[in-house]
Amino acid sequence: MPFDPARLAADVEAFCQEVRPEEELAYAERRFNEHVVPLAKKHDLLGMNVRTEYGGRGADPVSYFKALARIGREGTTVRTFFSGHLSIGAYPIQTWGSEALKKKYLPAAVRGEKVLAFGLTEPEAGSNPLQMTTTFEKRGDHFVLNGMKYLISNGGIAQAVVVFGYDAGVPEGDPGRRISAFVVDTDAKGFEAESFSPNAKMGMPTSNTAMFEMHDVRVPLENLLGEPGDGFRVAMGTLVSGRLSVAAGCLGVIEDCLAEACEYAKVRNQHGKEIARHQLVQEHIAHIEMDRVASESLLLRAAEAKGRSEAAPGNKELLREADLLAAQAKFFASNAAWDAADRAVQVWGGKGWSTLYRPARHLTDVRVCRIYEGTDEILKLKIAAAVLGKEWEAFK
């Protein structure tokens, strides 16, 4: 059956209508929202970007990121689950996994039997993943992994994680020392995950964020993604998908902040008239609208570039275009969402300071979008190097 974008949009809308009251309650109680996965399964959203031969819906990039934008209106927490499960979880398996590996994990992910996550960040390796200390050894018919990953979305609820590490047999400083990527089952002996308390994070209390350690974890040889030493390429390629999903979610945040600010401004009366009639409040509304329209334009342009790149996987120029546009869209939209949420809080005044209301939750939660999947600083360097020329890169 061919992909139907209208049907996906309708299913996403139905999911959002059902998940909102559950998210509102979970946020008020500062606990993980256990309803996201069952409701996503109910509305067939756990394989939106997975190809149909593996049970997914086969959404094109534009349709997929539009869906994430709508989900983003329900909160950065809800959208982050889908990013971890699909954009940076299923995507690298579908793109670099063997046929056997795809059949092993993707149908189960679509059915909700395996939640996926992406384990790149470590306590001392964030913006520079090459500083990671996780290692692997090949022993007969399996690999053995050791190391720690940190601040992993879905890390405490996932059944499988895409993990990166160095070959333990190659010394640091050796030019042949390269990263490899693996799919690791979280029920493997020696795999220990610990979820962060909702109160340990500034925001996003309803999402799962975890750290995990691997102590001599055995991984089958067939769970290698790509070829040995392809890990950095897998990670960077996956981040194109991840950054676009963040940008999409931020667009949704802006849309919801605009709706909340407009609705409240029309009913709140001060100085003898609705505050929507005050010029300085209208200034905030205008700025939020410009945040929205500019973010939407950049996201759609980047999603279209991603689609062209996927249609011609060997074309390096299309890949570079998609990579740069994803970075630009993520950088712009995440900052625009922070601005929009801040302005929506200002329009709401005293009520805007309370997380009982949506603008405050957006402000608290969306701040992380300027950090994960590429910090503002890293993306600025990437964008500047594209303008100046590769020979001017700050890091080589």
GULO-418444 format. One record per residue: z, y, x of N, C-alpha, C in turn; residue in one letter. Coordinates in pm, whole numbers, plus 32768, in hexadecimal, padded with zeros to 4 digits. Each point is the difference from the previous one (the first is absolute). Example, Ala and Ser with C-alpha at 12.3 -4.5 7.8 and 13.67 -1.06 7.14 Angstrom:
BEGIN
830C7DC78527800080777FA780008078805AA7FB880697FDD8006807780528049806D7FB3S
***
This chain:
BEGIN
80007F898054800080777FAC8000807D8058M7FA2805E7FE87FFB80788054807C80577FECP8020804C8068807480587FF97FEC806B7F96F806780177FB07FFC80627F938066806E801DD7FD480758033805F806A8021804D80357F88P7FBF80037F8B804580317F8880717FA27FD9A7FE97F7F800E80687F9F7FDF8075800A8061R7FE280138080806C801180618052807C7FDFL7FBD806E7FE28047807C7FDF805A7FEE7F86A7FCF7FB57F9D80507FE77F8780797FA98020A7FEE7F9C8054806F7FA980258068804B8053D7FD180588057805C805280518050805C7FA5V7FBE803B7F9E804680597FA3806A7FB37FB1E7FDE7F8A7FD380617FAF7FB580787FDC8058A7FE47FDD807D806D7FE3805E805A807A8012F7FC380748014804E807A8017805780237F88C7FCB7FEB7F89804E801C7F88807B7FA67FF9Q7FF27F84802980707FA27FFB806180128074E7FCC80228074805880068075805380808002V7FD2806B7FBE8049807F800A80917FF67FD1R801E7FCD7F8A808E7FFA7FD880547FA8805CP7FC47F968034804A7FAA805D801C80498083E7F9E804D802E8011804C807B806780707FEDE7FFD80417F8D806280697FE2808E7FC98007E80167F8C7FC380867FC47FFE802A7FD2808AL7FA67FBD804780207FCF808680208073805EA7FB6806F7FF18019807380578089803C7FE3Y8022800C7F80808280387FDB80727FAA8037A7FE97F7D800580667FA380327FF17FE58095E7F9C803D803F7FE47FF180907FFF7F6D8029R7FA47FB77FC67FF07F72801F7F6B7FDD8002R7FE17F90803F7F777FCF80067FCC7FE67F74F7F8380297FE67FC37FE87F7D7FBD7F768000N80467FA07FC77FCF7F7680007F937FE97F99E7FDC80667FB37F9A7FF07F987F73801D8030H7FF2803D80777F7B8028802E7FA57F878012V802F7F9A80457FAB7F8C801B7FDD7FB57F7FV80607FDF7FA97FDC7FBB7F847F9E80507FA9P801380827FF77FA680507FAE7F76800C8041L7FFB800880837F7F800180457FB77F7C7FEAA804A7F9380017FC57F7D7FE57FCD7FFA7F70K805080317FA37FDA7FFF7F737F7C80487FE9K7FEC806E80457F8780517FEC7F947FE58068H800F7F94804B7F9B7FD2805F7FE0806C8068D80678037803F7FED8069806380237FD4808DL80267F838013802C7FD380847F8B7FD8805BL7F87800F7FCD7F8B7FE280527F9080637FE8G8024807E7FE97F9A80647FDD7F9080098067M80238000807F7F9A800F80697FDA7F7C8042N802D7F927FC67FE07F7A80347F7F7FCF7FBFV7FAA7FC3804F7F807FD37FCB80117F947F96R7FA17FF87FA6800A7FA87F8D80057F6C8027T7FC27FDB807180027F738026808D7FD18026E805B805E8015808A7FDD801E805C80217F8BY7FC5801A7F8C804E80177F87801A80927FE2G7FD4805B80578019808E7FEB7F9C80407FA3G800C80837FF17FA980497FA57F86803B8046R8003800480857F8C802F804B7FE380937FF0G806780537FF27FEB80907FED7FC2803F807CA7FA2805A7FEA7FC8804F806D80688067802CD7FF1803980798066805D8031801D80767FA3P7F9A803B7FC6801780747FA980557FD87F87V7FDE7F927FC0804C7FD27F8B808D7FD88025S800E7FBE807480847FD4802C805B8077801CY7FCD806280498056807280228019805B7F88F7FA580037FA1801D80467F8280747FBB7FB7K80017F7B8003806D7FB57FC2808580208043A7FFF80078086807B80208047802E808F7FE4L7FA1805B7FEA802580897FDC804980017F7AA7FCE7FB47FA080457FFA7F7D808A7FC1800FR800A7F97805080827FC18018805C80618048I7FC98053805880518061804A804680637FA7G7FCD80187F898044805A7FA380877FC87FD5R800D7F7D8006807F7FC17FDA806580038071E7FD6802F8074805D800F80707FCB7FC1807FG8026803B80707FD87FCC808180367F738015T80727FE17FC3803B7F7C800F7FA77F947FC4T7FCD80187F897FAB7F9C7FBD7F7E7FEF804DV7FC2807180257F827FF7804A80117FBD8087R80728015804280177FC580837FFE7F687FF9T80327FC67F937FF87F6E7FF37F707FD1800AF7FA680427FB67F747FD67FFF7FBE80168089F8025806D80427FCA8017808680277F8F805ES80817FDB7FFE802F7F9580577FC27F7A7FDFG7FF37FE47F807FCD7F7E7FD47F687FF58010H7FB8806B7FE17F6D7FF97FFD7FBB804D8070L801F8081800E7FB68054805D80147FD68091S807A7FD78023801B7FD8808B80327F708009I80097FBC7F8D80277F747FFF7F897FA47FECG7FC380087F8A7F8C7FAC7FE37F85802C8050A7FF2808280157F86803380417FE57FC28089Y805F7FFD805C7FE17FC480837FE57F6B7FF8P803F7FBA7FA37FE47F717FF07F717FEE7FCFI7FD880507F9E7F797FF57FC97F97802A8065Q8021805E80577F9E8038805E7FF57FAF8080T80727FD080367FFE7FBD8082802D7F6F7FFCW802E7FD17F8D802E7F767FF87F8D7F9D7FF7G801A7F85802E7F9E7F947FEE7FF67FDE7F6DS7F9B7FB37FDD7FF07FD97F7580797FB07FD0E80327FA9805680767FB07FDB807980597FEAA800F80678054807280597FF37FF580537F7FL7F8A802D7FE07FEC804A7F8480257FAB7F87K7FD37F828000801E7FA87F8F80937FDB7FFAK804280048072808E7FDD80058057806E7FC6K7FDC807F80178059806E7FDB7FCE80587F8DY7F7F801B7FF87FD180627F9F800F7FD37F6EL7FD67F877FD980167FD97F74809480017FDAP80567FD6805B809080007FE48034808F7FF1A7FCA805D80508027808C7FF57FD4803A7F7AA7F877FDE7FD47FCC80317F8180537FCB7F8BV802E7F84800A80517FC47F968091802E8003R802780498063808A802D800B805D7F9B803EG7FC87F96803B80527F9A804080268027808DE7FB18057803D801D803080877FF380988003K80708045800F7FFD808F801B7FE480128095V7FAD806280227FD68014808A803A80818039L8008800680838031807680477FB8800A8086A8018806E80457FBC8021807E806980278066F800E7FB1806A806A801580627FCC80308086G7FF28083800E7FD3803C807D8070804F8044L804680527FB38066805B8037807A7FB58036T803380318070807A7FCB803C80608074801AE807F7FE4801C805E806D801A7FD38060806CP7FBB7FD080677FD38056806E7F69800B8006E7FBB7FD67F987F6D80067FFE7FD4802D7F76A7FEF80837FF07FD380367F817F748038800CG7FF6808180257F7D803F800E7FAD7FC2806FS80437FC080617FB87FBA806A801C7F6A7FF6N7FB17FB77FB3801A7F717FEF7FF07FB08080P7FBE803980657FF07FB8807E80847FEC8048L806980467FD380847FF0803B804F7F8C7FC2Q7FC27FB67FA680497F947FBF802F7F988067M806B7FBA7FDB80397F9B80597FF47F727FC6T7FCF7FF37F877FEC7F7B7FC57F9C7FB18054T801E7F8080157FA97FAC80527FE07F7D7FBAT7F977FBF80327FDC7F7B7FCD7FDB7FA68076F80107F807FEC7FD47F9B80607FB47F947FB5E7F977FCE803E7FB87F907FC5803B7F7E8037K802D7FAB7FA4803A7F8080287FC17F907FACR7FA07FBE803A7FBE7F917FBA7FB5802F7F86G802A7FD07F8A7FB9801E7F84803C80767FB4D804F80528046803D80727FBC801F80708064H801D80777FC88034806F804E8096800A7FE6F8047803C805D808E801E7FEE801380968011V803980407F9B80118091800180938026800DL8019806A804D80858038800F7FF780987FFCN805C803E7FB8800180927FFB803B80357F7FG7FFF80837FF5803880457F8B7F9C80657FCAM7FFA80097F7C7FB080677FBD805E80517FA5K7FDD807E7FEC806080607FC97FBC80587F98Y804C80237F977FCF805A7F977F7F7FCA7FC1L80057F827FD67F8A7FBD7FC9800680007F67I7FA080437FC17FF97FFF7F6E7FE37F737FCES80497FD47F9C7FF87F787FC8803A7F97805FN8037802B8072802A7FA08067806D7FA07FD5G805180277F9D806B7FA97FD47FDE7FAA7F88G7F8980197FC37FD87FB17F8B7F807FB28019I7FC2801480747F7F7FC0801E80107F6D8022A7F9C7FB37FDA7FF87F7380297FA97FEF807CQ7FB2806780217FAB7FFC80787FEE808D8034A8001800D80867FF5808380407F967FFA806EV7FAC806780067FA3800E80708050803C8075V80077FB780708056802480707FAE800D8080V802A805A80587FB8801B807C805C7FEB8078F7FC77FCE806E80507FEC80787FA87FE9807AG803F800B80777FBE7FEB807F800E7F6E802DY7FA27FD3805180087F7D803E807080048069D80657FAC7FEC80737FFE805A7FD97FD6808DA7F8F7FBD800F7FD77FD080837FB880658056G7FE480767FC77FBB8069804A80638070801CV801A801F807D8067806480227FDA808D7FD5P806480527FE67FEB808B7FDD7FB880478072E7F9D80507FDE7FB2804780647F7F7FBA8026G7FF67F807FDE7F867FB4801C7F9280317FA2D7F89802180347F9480327FAA7FD37F9B7F97P80227F8180147FDC7F997F9F80667FEC7F93G806A80518002806A7FF37F9B7FD580467F7FR7FED7FAF7F977FCE80367F8380507FC97F8AR7FF880467F9180497FDC7F877FAD7F9F7FACI80437FA17FC27FC17FA67F9F8047800F7F79S7FBC7FD67F978035800E7F7780097F777FBEA80697FED7FB1801B7F807FC0803180157F71F7FF07F997FAE80407FFE7F7D80777FA2800BV807880357FE7807B7FB5801380437FE87F79V80237F837FE5804A7FDF7F85809380238013D803880477FA08089802F801080697F937FEAT7FD67F8D7FCE80607F917FF180037FA7807CD7FB7802980697FFE7FB1807B808980058044A80237F958040807F7FF980498002806B806CK806E804B8009800D806880647FD5808A7FD2G7FCC800A7F857FD980827FC7807480337FABF803780748026807480377FBA7FE480907FD8E8002801C7F7E7FE580867FCD807E803C7FC3A800D8081800E807180487FC47FCB80817FC1E8015800F7F7D7FD180777FB9806080748013S7FC98077800980528078800A8041801C7F79F8079803080018042802A7F857FB380767FC5S7FF280077F7B7FBE80747FC2803D8085802CP80827FFF801C8044807B80277FEF80208095N7FC37FA6804A7FE98019808E7F7F804F8017A7FB380137F977F83804A800A800C80857FB6K7FBD80658030800480837FBF7FC67FF97F74M7F9B7FAC7FF07FBF7FF17F7E7FD27F717FECG7FAB7FEE7F9B7FC67F7D7FE280697F917FF2M806980157FB280677F987FF27FD07F857FB5P7F95800E7FB27FD57F907FAD7F9C7FA48047T7FD78026807A7FA47FAB804B804C7FAF8067S7FC17F95802F803E7FAD80667FCE8029808AN805E802180567FE4801E808C805C7FA98054T7FCC7FBE806580517F9F804A7FDF80008094A80577FC2804B7FE57FDD808B80077F698008M7FB87FC6805F800C7F7080127FF57FDC8092F80407F9180227FFD7FCB80887FC17F767FFEE7FBC7FE1806B7FC47F7B801180387FC0807EM803E7F8D7FED803B7FB480707FB77F7B800BH7FA17FF8805C7FB27F8580137FC17FD17F7DD7FC1805C7FBA7FBE7FDE7F817F7A7FBD801DV7FED7F8A7FC87F847FB580137F97802F7F9BR7F8A801C80347F90802E7FAE7F877FA8801EV7FC27FC47F9A7F8A7FAB801A7F90804C8046P7FB47FBC80527F92804080487F9D80437FA0L7FEC7FC37F8C7F9E80387FA2803080817FBFE807D802980168034807D7FC77FE480798057N7FB37FED806B7FD5807080537F96804F7FB5L800B808680017F9C80567FC37F9D802C806BL7F807FE77FE77F9B80208063800B7FA48078G7FDF80358075800A7FB6807C807D802A804CE802E7FAF80618070802D80537FE180868041P805F805D7FF97FEB808480397FC280647FA1G7FE37FD67F857FC3805B7F9D806880507FB2D807F7FEF801E8069803A7FAC7FFA80967FF1G7FE68048806B7FFC80927FF57F8D802B7FA7F7F8F7FBE800C7F8D80207FAA80217FE27F6ER80447F917FE880287FDD7F78805F806A7FC9V806280288051806280627FD37FBE80867FE0A7FAB803180597FC180827FEB7F9F7FFC7F8AM7FB97F917FF27FA57FF37F8E804B7FFA7F7DG80717FBD800080517FF77F87803A80887FDBT802280508063803A80837FE47F9E805D7FB9L7F7F7FE9800D7FA0804F7FB380177FE77F6BV80107F817FDC801E7FDC7F76808880357FD6S80637FF2805A8087802C7FE0800880977FEDG7FBD804B8055800580927FF57FBF80307F7FR7F947FC07FD87FC180267F8280597FE07F89L804B7F948009805A7FDE7F91807180667FF6S803080318072806680697FFE7FC680807FC4V7F888024802C7FBF80787FC97FEF7FF57F6AA7FD77F8A7FD17FEF7FEB7F71808580107FB5A80687FC380378082800C7FC08030808F7FFCG7FE5804C806A8028808D80057FB480527F98C7F817FDE7FEB7FB580427F9580467FE87F7AL802C7F867FE880487FE27F84808080507FF3G8047800F806F807A80517FFF7FDF80907FD9V7F98803880387FD780897FE07FDE800B7F6CI7FB67F9F7FCC7FDB80027F72807B80007FA7E80627FAD802380797FFA7FAE8052807F800DD8008803880798049807E80127FC080707FAFC7F7B80027FFB7FBA80657FB380207FF17F6CL7FFB7F857FCF801E7FE77F72809080277FDFA805E7FDA8056808C801F7FE8801A80968005E7FC58044806080148090800D7FC7804B7F88A7F887FD97FD67FC080437F8E804E7FE97F7FC80277F857FE880487FDF7F868084804B7FF8E804A8001806E8081804380007FF180977FF3Y7F9E803880467FED80917FFE7FDD80337F74A7FC27FAB7FB07FD9802A7F7880747FFE7F9DK806C7FBB802180717FF67FA2807D804A8032V8009801A80818073804680397FF080967FE8R8062803E7FBF7FF9808D7FDC806580508050N7FD0806580478055805B804C7FC7808D7FF5Q805980637FF57FD7808D7FF77FA280177F89H801D7FBB7F937FBA801A7F837F7B7FBC7FEFG7FDA7FA8805C7F807FBA7FEE80007F7F8052K7FA37FA87FE07FF37F84804B7FE080228092E803C7FB3805C7FEA8021808E7F707FE9802BI7FB47FB27FB17F717FEE80207FB580847FF8A803A80657FBC7FBF80837FF68026805D8073R805C7FD480558027805280727F9B7FED8073H7FD9806B803E7F987FF9806680287FAA8077Q807C800A802D80287FB4807680077F6A7FE3L801E7FDC7F857FF97F727FDB7F6F7FD27FFDV7FA980557FCD7F717FDF7FFF7FCB7FEF808EQ8038804A805E7FD77FF0808B801C7F70802FE80767FCC7FDE80207F7680247F9F7F9D7FBEH7FE480177F827FA47FA77FB77F7680028043I7FD2807680247F7D800B80407FFD7FB88086A806B800C804E80067FBD808180007F687FEFH804B7FD07F9D80037F6E7FE97F767FCF7FD7I7FBC804D7FAC7F797FD97FD77FA07FFC8077E800E805E805A7FAB7FFD807780247F8B805BM80817FDE800980287F8780487FBA7F867FC4D7FFB7FFE7F7A7FC57F8D7FBB7F6A7FF48018R7FB8806D7FE67F6E7FF880067FCF7FE9808EV8043803B80627FD77FED808B801F7F72802FA80757FCC7FDC80237F7780267FA37F9B7FBFS7FE080167F827FA67FA47FB97F777FFF8043E7FCE807480237F7C8009803E7FFD7FB78086S80668015805280057FBD8083800F7F6A7FF0L80567FD57FA280147F717FEB7F7F7FBC7FD6L7FB980397F9F7F857FC27FD07F967FFB806EL7FF8806A804D7FA08000806F80227F928065R80817FF3801F802B7F9A80607FED7F737FC7A801C7FEE7F807FEF7F7C7FC17F6D7FD77FFEA7FA980607FE67F707FE380037FD47FD8808DE8036804580657FDF7FDE808B80337F748022A80767FDE7FCC80377F7A80167FA47F977FC2K7FCC801C7F8B7FA47FA37FBE7F817FED8050G7FCA806B80387F877FF58051801B7FAF807ER80748015803B80247FB7807A80107F6B7FE3S803F7FDE7F9180137F737FDC7F7B7FBC7FE3E7FA0804C7FCD7F7D7FC77FE07FAD7FE8807EA80248040806F7FB97FEF807E80667FEC806FA80427F8A800580717FEB805B7FE180118094P7F847FF880277FDE800E808E7FDD808E8028G8001805B7FA17FD78089801C807880528031N8003801B808280728046803B800880927FD5K7F8F803D7FE68000808C7FD6803F800F7F75E7FDF7FA47FA5803C80047F7B80967FE38007L80267FA7805B808E7FE18012804B807B8033L7FC780468060803F807A8036800E806A7F92R7F98800C7FAE800480627F9380717FDF7F9FE80087F817FD980687FD67FA2808B8011803BA800E7FE080808080800D8045802F80918002D7FA6805C80248025808D8008801F80387F76L7FAE7FE17F9E801780347F7980827FCA7FC4L80227F838020807F7FC97FD18075804D803CA7FF6801F80818069804D8042800B808C7FC3A7F8E80407FE8800180867FC580387FFE7F73Q7FD87F9D7FB180307FF87F7680957FE67FFCA80307FA68056808E7FE1800280528077802DK7FD58043806A8048807480328006806E7F96F7F8F801E7FC67FFC806F7F9F804E7FDE7F82F7FE77F8A7FC6803D7FDE7F8080977FF1800AA80317FC8806F80907FEE800D80488087800CS7FC3805F8045803A808680087FF0804C7F7DN7F907FEB7FBC7FEB80417F7F80627FCA7F98A801D7F7F8006805F7FC57FA1808D80368017A80248010807F8082803C80208008808F7FC9W7F94804C80107FFB80887FCC800780017F68D7FB47FA77FC07FFD7FFB7F6E80897FDB7FC7A80427F9E803E80837FD87FD1806680708011A7FF880458072805A807080197FEC806E7F97D7F84801D7FE07FE380677F9C802A7FD47F74R7FEE7F807FE1802A7FCF7F7C8098800B7FF1A80487FE0806B809280107FFF802480927FE7V7FB9805B8040801D808F7FEF7FE7802C7F71Q7F967FCF7FC37FE480227F74806F7FCC7FA5V80317F8B801D806A7FC57FAF80888042801AW800C804A806C807D8045801B80737FA1801AG807580197FC580777FAF80177FEB7F6E7FDDG7FBA7FE57F937FE57F747FDB7FA97FBB8068K7FAE804E80427FA77FC68065804A7FC78077G807C8028801280507FD08070803B7F777FE5W7FF87FD17F85803D7F817FD97F997F907FFES80247F8D803B7FA57F8D7FFD7FFE7FBB7F78T804680397FA07FEF7FD17F767F7580267FCCL7FC1805E80437F7C80307FD77F977FE0806BY7F867FF67FD57F947FCD80537FDE80588079R7FFC80857FF27FDD80518076805B7FE78077P80837FF57FEA805C7FE9806F7FE87F788040A7FE17F9D7FB07FE67F7B80377F8080018053R7F9B80457FCE7F84800B804E801A80478085H804E806C7FFD801A804B807A80487FA98067L80637FB57FD0804D7FAB805A7FAC7F8D8038T7FB07FC47FAB7FB87F8780277F81801A8050D7FB780697FDF7F7D8014803D800A80308090V8077802A802A800F8030808A7FDA7F968067R801A7F827FE07FE17F95805F7F6A7FF18016V7FAF80317FA57F707FF2800C7FC880518075C804D805E80327FD5804A8077802C7FB98080R803A7F897FF180307FB380737FBA7F798009I800A7FAE7F967FC87F79800D7F687FFE7FF4Y7FC47F9C80397F6E7FF1800A7FC0806E8055E804C8038805D7FCC80698057804780837FE5G8052802F805E8048807D7FEC7F9F80767FFET803180717FCC7FB0807A80037FCC801C808DD805A7FF080617FDD802480897F907FA98038E80097F7C7FE77F977FA5802F7F7B801D7FBCI8004801D7F7F7F84801B7FB87FC28085802CL80548063801E7FCB807F80347FB67FE98083K803A7FAE80587FBF7FE480807F7B7FB97FEAL7FFD7FA57FA07F857FB67FE37F94805E7FCBK802880577FA57FA1805E7FC47FCE80638069I805B803380537FDA806080677FA07FC28065A801A7F8380287FA97FBD80617F747FED7FC7A7FF87FEB7F7D7F7C7FF17FC17FB280838005A8047806F7FFD7FBE808380067FDE80258090V80607FEA805B7FEE8028808B7FA47FA3804EL80067F807FDD7FB77F9B8049805F7F988038G7FD07F84800A80567F918029803F80168089K7FBA80478057803580168087807A805B8002E801E80407F8C807480597FF680767FBD7FBAW7FFB7F7E7FEC806F7FBB7FBE80838017804DE806C80187FB58082801A803F80377F818042A7FE27F8A7FC580307F8280377F887FA7801EF7FFA7FCA80777F907FAB802880347F7C8035K
***
